[in-house]
Amino acid sequence: MGAPRDIGTFVVWDYVVFAGMLLISAVIGIYYAFAGGGQQTSKDFLMGGRRMTAVPVALSLTASFMSAVTVLGTPSEVYRFGAIFSIFAITYFLVVVLSAEVFLPKFYILTIFPFFWKQYLELRFNKCVRLCGTILFIVQTILYTGIVIYAPALALNQVTGFDLWGVVVATGVVCTFYCTMGGLKAVIWTDVFQVGIMVAGFTSVIIKAALIQGGISTIINDASNGGRLNFWNNSQNPLALDVY
């Protein structure tokens, strides 16, 4: 094995960007807490007054599906098992179309906010089913949120030396702050801002990698030679996806 490569550390501008992201997110929450008279009704707080346009909502949904689990986990998953991971996009497309064309119109007619789909369980079945759905959703959300916050905190701990649990608490406090202050509007516009940061980060990584490796074509050739461009595998063996 070769000598281990040094792990990069934050420089001044990295700290500035990180602090700026947290600060701008908090400011967005404060702004929407008071803009236009603030969040005067539950409809304003939970549904943005039903006045949000398609583009920011779409970007917000994109950000919601691009958690730290996606950003950190997907590259390692593709490196480990290859491009067959892209099959995952087909199921996502089917789920999105089904949700948009079948479920959401029903929720809209019943004036049920999608976050409160448990209310539909009571309307369709009974209170017991709604309670079971609520309990399962709470457990799932707690477990998922813990992983989503812990993963980037661990990454930051490795490259900055920040205390691991300090990062967890700081991230959680800022997110809770802008959500409770500004409601759904703050959540959506914060997500729009964060999507911009993520896309800029992805673009920077791609450009830097291409420069280091000598071009995109070199990267594609290396992936092909390493057996990572396996877009399809119909083997029934669950271990057949392993490229090693």
N, C-alpha and C positions, 0 to 999 in steps of 0.2 A: 504493500500500500504506500502511496505517496504521502508526503508530509501534509498534515491538515492545513487547510487554508484559513487565513485570519478572517474573523468575522468583522465586518465593517462597523464602525461606530458613528453616532450622530456628530455632526459638526454644527456650528452656530446656526446656519440657515435651516438645518433640519429641526432644531429646537424652535426656531421662529415659526416655521410652517405648522408644527405640531401645536404650539401654544395658540397660534392664530386660528387654527381650525376649531379648537375648543372655545375660544373667545367669540368668534363669529357665530358659532352655533348658539351660544348663550345669548348673544345680542339679538339674534333672530327671534328667540323665545320672548325676550323682553319687549321687542318691537310689537309683536302680534298680541302681547298681553294688553297693550294700551291703544294700538292703532284702530281707528274706526270705532272707538268706544269700548274696545276690548272684547272679551268673550262673554257676551251678556246672557246667552242662553245655552242650554246643552246642545242645541242644534249647531250653534256657532262653534262650540268647543270640540264636539265630536265629529262634525261633518263639514266644517269650514263654511257653514251657512249654505251649503250646496251651491257655492258660487265659484268653485275652483275649476280652472280650464283643463283641457285634456293633457297638454304637454307637461306641465309640472307634476300632475298626478301620475302620468306614465313614467317620468323620470324617478319619482318617489318610489313607485312600485319596483322599478329596476334596482334602485338602491336597496330596497328591502330584501331582494333576493340575492344581493351581493354582499353578504356578511363576511366576517373574517374567516368563517369556515370555508366559504367559496374561494376567497382570494388566496388563502394559504393552502387549502386542501386540494383544489382542482389541479394546480400545476404538479403537485406531488403524485396525484392520482394518475394523471396523464403520463408522467415520467415512469411510473411503476407499471401501468397496464397498457399504455399506448392510446392512440387516437380513437379507439372503440368507445371511449368515454363519451364521444360526441353523439352516440345513439340516444343518450340522455335528453338531447335537445328535441328529439322527435316526440317523446312522451310529454315534454313540457309544452310543446306546441298544441298537442291534443287537449291537455288539461286547460290551457288558456282559452282555447276556442270553446270548449264545453262549459267552462265557468262563465264566460262572457255571454254566450248565447242561450244557456239554459238556466243557470242559477241566479245570476245577477239581475236579470229582468224581473224575476219573481220577487226577489228581495226589494227591488225598487218599487214595484206595485204595492207591496205590503208595507212600504216605508220602514223596512228593517235595514239598519246599517250593517254591512257585511261583517264588521267586527263582532256584532251581536247576533251571529247566526244561531246561537243557542236559543234565542227567543223563538226562532222558527220551529225548533224542536218541540217547544211547548204548544205552539199553535197547531202543529201537525200531529203530535202525539199527546204528551201530558207533562206535568211538572217533574215527575220522576226522571223521565228521559232527559229533560233539559238539565236537571241537576247532575246527572251522570256525565253528560256532555261537558258541562261547566267544570266539573272536578278534573276530568281527563285533560281538558284544555289548559287548566291552571298548572297541572303537573308537567305537561309537555312544554309549556311556555317557560316555566322555571328552569327546567333542565336545559332547554335550548338556549335561553338567554344567558345562563351561566357559562356555557361553552363559547357562545359568541363573544362575550366580554373577556373571558379568560384567554382565548387564543391570541388576540392582538396584544393583550397585556403581557403575555409570555414573550411574544416577539419583541415588544418594546423593551422588556427587561433584559433581553439578550444583547440588544444593540445600544442601549442607552445607560444601562446600569440602574434605571429607576427601580424602586422597590416594587415588587410584583403586585402586592395587594394594594399599594398606594395607587398604582395605575388603574387597578380594577375599581377602586372606590372613586377616583377622580372621574373616570369615564362614566361610571354609573350615575354619579351626582350630576354631571353636566347634562347627560341625556335626560335624566328625570326632571331636571330644572326646566329645560326648554320645552319639554312635552307638557308639563303641568302649567307652565306660564302661558304658552301661546296656543295650546291645543293643536288640532289637526293642521291648521295653516302653518304653524311653526314647524311641525314635523315634516310636512311636504316640502317647504322651502329650504329647510336644513338638508333634507335628502337631496334636493336639486344641487345645492352647493357642494355636498359631499360627492355626488356623482361626478361633478366637474373635477374635483381633486383626484378621484380614483382614475378617471380616464386620462388625466394628465400624468399620473403615476404609471399607469400601464404603458402609455405611449413612450414615456422616458425609458422604461425598462426595455421595451422592444428596440428602441433606437440604440441604446447603450449595448445591448446584447448583439445587435447586428454589427455594430462597429467593432466590438471585441472579436467576434467570430469571423469577420470578413464578409458579411452580407447575409441576407435572408436565405439565399440559395444554399449557402454552406450549412446553415442551420437545418434546412429541410433535408439536405443530403445526409447529414449526421443522424437525423431522426429516422430516415429511411434505412440507413445502414444498421441502425440499432434496433430495427424492428418495431418502431413506435408508430408508424403510419398504417396501422392495422385498423381500418375503418369498419371491418366486418369480420365476425368469427361465429360460425354456426355450430361450433362444438358444444356438446351437452356436458362436457367435463367442466365443473366449476373452477378448476385449476388451470384451464387452458388459456385464460386471459393473461397469465403471468408471462411476461416477455423474457424472463430469465430462464 
